[in-house]
Amino acid sequence: MNGKTILSNVKNETTYNIPLVLDENVISSGISLISLWHTLADESYKVIWPRDKKKPLIPNSWVAIYTLQGCGKLLLRDGSEITLNGNCIIFLNPMDIQSYHCEGLLWEQYWMEFIPTSVMEIPLLQTGIIYNGDVFNQELAEVAFMITQKSPLKNNLAVAFLTKIIYQWICLISENGKKDALLIQIEKLLSVLHSDLQKNWSVKEMAQKMQCSEQYLRRLFLRYTGKTPKEYYLDARLDLAHSLLKQQGQTVGKVADMLNFFDSFHFSKAFKRRFNLTPSTVMKAQAEQHGDQ
């Protein structure tokens, strides 16, 4: 079955949310996609289930949450809480979710509900750290674009892409038990960095957190992320800045100050080097997009 798509807000979600709710499920060889959200939320964002959910909860479905930037918090019905920092994936049973909200400045995430159409061992409540986030981000952007097209072929291709991504995430989480102690340590460090991107972290402080030398830390980062500690941390701050600039009421100076850049000039220079765009260009494009809606 090929899905018809509508843009429809989940009640109480912010204007920064870009939801995609399907009138009919789109089925591939691995999953039947119920809904997909790309959410860019601020500190006022909070959703309570099932009160704020337009479509009914489906017992045999699953939820995957891929956090790109910032921090979100989930409250489960058993009273437990889960904190999700940038560059991580988690799978949940939707019946277990009570509420979720942005924790801090911003929470950018892809939230998808799906039903497996074949045997799929879902690793529930286990967080996986994503190292190659740029690759997943690009693929998910393509999925979100294709699923909105009025072409059954492109709809099915989008869900096939998403099925591949979900299997990659499942494999990543299933390999957690095979990780060595160093990999577990650096994952904890990455989680800490993403949870506090406003802090001006030095390489020395990162190395102290890892209890290793700065030179050894550099080797670990290059091995697991392909970047030096400074490059990784700067890129993470710039990625967060890119998302913040899309929020209404922000200015280049406010974002530069918020993320502890020396000044607006140094921030703009680093931003353009990473994205080949100026911060003001991003803000202008976002303003024009809101003007067209």
N, C-alpha and C positions, 0 to 999 in steps of 0.2 A: 504494500500500500504506500502510495506516495503522499507525503504530507502537504497540506496547505498551511501557509504560515501567516501569522498576524503579529504585529507589535502590540503587546498588551501588558500594562504594568501589573505586577503583583501589588495588591493593596498595601499602602503605607511605605512602599519603597520610594527612594529619592529620585529626583529628576536625573541623577547621574547614572541611574541604572539603565542598561540597554537590554531589555528582556526579549527573548524570542520564544514564544509559546506556540506550540503546534496544534492546529485543529485536529489533525490526525497523525498518528505515529508514523515515522519514517523507518522502514525496516531494512537492515542490511543482513549479510550472512551471519553477523555476530550479535547485533543488538537491535532493539526497537527503541528509537529515541522518542521520549515523551516531551521533553522540553530542554531548552538551553538558554542560559543567561550569561551575559558578560556584564558584570557589575563593577562600577567605579563609585564606591560609597564614601561618604564623609562620616564624621562622628555622630551625626543624628540618625544614622541608618540602623534600624532594628526591625526584625521580622519575627512574628510569633506564629507558629503553626498549631493547628490548621486554620486559625482565625484569619490570617492574612494571605492564605493560599487560595487562588481562584480555582485551580483544578484539584480534584479529590486526591487524597493519598492512596497509593496503590500498593498493597501489601507485598507483591512479588517484584517490586522495582527496587532500584538502587540509586544512590546519589553519589556522584564524584565531584569533589571540590578541588579545583586547582588554583591556588593563590599565587598571583603574579607579584603583587606589591603590598606593602603595609601589613596590617594585622587584623584578623577577625577572631571572634570568640563564639563558640557554639555551646548551648546549654542542652543537655540530653534529658530525657524524661526520668532517668534514674538519678538525676541530681548532679551528675558529673559534668565537668567543663572541659572543652578542648580549645586550645589556643593555636591558631594557624598563622604562621609568619610567612613572608615572601618566599617564593620558590619551593612550594611543597604541594603534595597531593594526598588526599585521604578519601576513602570510600566509606559510606554510611548507609544504614537502613533508614529510609525516610520516616518510618514509624517511630524511630527512636529520638527524632529531633523535636525539641520543644521551642527553641528560639535561636536566633543568631544575630550578631551585630558587629559593627565596626569598632575596633578597639584602638583608639588613637586617631591620627590624622586622616588615614585613608585605608581602605581595603578594596583592592582590585582583584577580582576572581572570576573564573568560569565555573558555573554551577550547572551540572547536567543531571537529568533524571532519565534512566533507561531501564529496559527489561532485557536480560540476556535471552537470545533466541537459540543458544546452544550452551553446552556445559561450560561454565565460567566460574572458576574458584575466586570469589571476591575476598580480598584480605581486609576485613572490616576493622575500623578504628585503629589502623596502623598508618602512621605518617611516613611518607617517602620524600626525601630531599631531592630536588631536581637540579642538576648541574648545568644541563644544556637548555636552560629556560628559553633562550632566544629562538631555538628551533621549534619548541612546542608552541611558543607564542605566535610565531608565523603560521604554523599549521592550523592552530585554532582560529586565527583571524580568517584564514581561507575557508575553514569549515563554516564559520558564522556567515560569511559572504555567500557561499554556495547554497546554504540551506534556505536562504531568502529568495533564491531565484525561482522563477516560474517554470522550472524545467525538472521533470521527474528524474531525468538522468543525473543532473547536477545534485539534486536532493539526495539521491542514493549514493552518489560519489562522496558527498559530504559525510554521510553517516558511515560509509566504509572507511574514510580517513579517520573519523572519530573512533571507530572500533579498533583500528590499528593503534591509535594513541592510548586507548584504555588498556589494551593488552600490554603495551610497553610499560605503562604505569604499574600494572599488576606484577609484571616480571621484576621491575625495579624494587617493589616492596617485598616480593618473595625472596629476593636475594639479601635482604637485610640481615638475616641470621648468619650469612657467610662473610660479613664485613669484618675486617681486622680492627683492632683497637684504635689505630690512627685515623682510619676513615670515620669511625664513630665520633672521635674527638673533633675532627674538622667539620663534620655535619653539625655538631652542637655549636661550634663557633659561628658557622654560617647562619644558623638560626638566631643566635644572639645578635649578630650584625644586622640582620634584617628586622629584628624586633626593635632596634634602637638606631635607626639611620640618621637621627638628628644629632647623635653624639659624634664628636670629631675623633674617631678612632685612629690611633697611630699604629704602625706596624709593630712597634715595641709592645703596646698593650695587647695586641692580638697574640703575639708570641708568648707573652706572660700568661694569657688565658689558656693557651695550648701547652704551657710549660715546656717550651722548646726554644731554640735560638731563632732569630729573625731569618737567618740564611736557610735554616731547615724549613721554616714556615713557607718561605718563598718557593722552595722545591715542592712542597705539598700542594700549594695552590696551583702551581703550574701543572702538576700531575693530574689533579682532580677537576680543575676549572679551566685550565688553559690560559689563566691570567695570573699576574702577580697579585699579592694582597692589596696593594694600592689600586691597581687597575680594577680589580673585582669590586672593591668598596666604592670607588668613584662611579663605576658603571651602575651599581645598585642605587646610589643616591640620585644619579641622573635619570634613571628609569622611574624612580619615585617622583622626581621633579616633573617629568613629562606627564605623569598622571595628574599631579596636583595642578598643573597649569590648565588642565581641562575643566577644573571646577570653577564655577562662577564666583566672582568676587576676589579671585587671586590676582596678584601682580608679580612681575618678574622679581622685584625687590623683596617682596614678602616670602616668596618661595626660596630665593637665595639665602635669606636670613634664617628661615625656618630650618634649612638643611645645612646650616653652618658653613656656607661658602664665604670666602674672604669679602667679596662684594659682588654686585650685579654684573660687573664687567667680566670678572674671572668666571662666574657662573655661566654667563652667556657664551663665553669663548669655549668652555669645556662642553657645554650643551651642543653647540654647533658642530664641534669636532666629533661628537658621538652620533648625532642624528642627522647631520648635514642640514639642519634647520635652526633658525633662531627661536628662542622661547616665545618672542612676540608673534612669530608666524603661527606657532601652535595655538596660542590664545586667540588669534584672529580667526583661524579656521574653525575653532570650536564656537566662537561667537556667531560666525556666519551659519554654522550648522543649526544652532539654536534658533537663529532668526528665521530659518527656512521651515521650522517645525510648526 
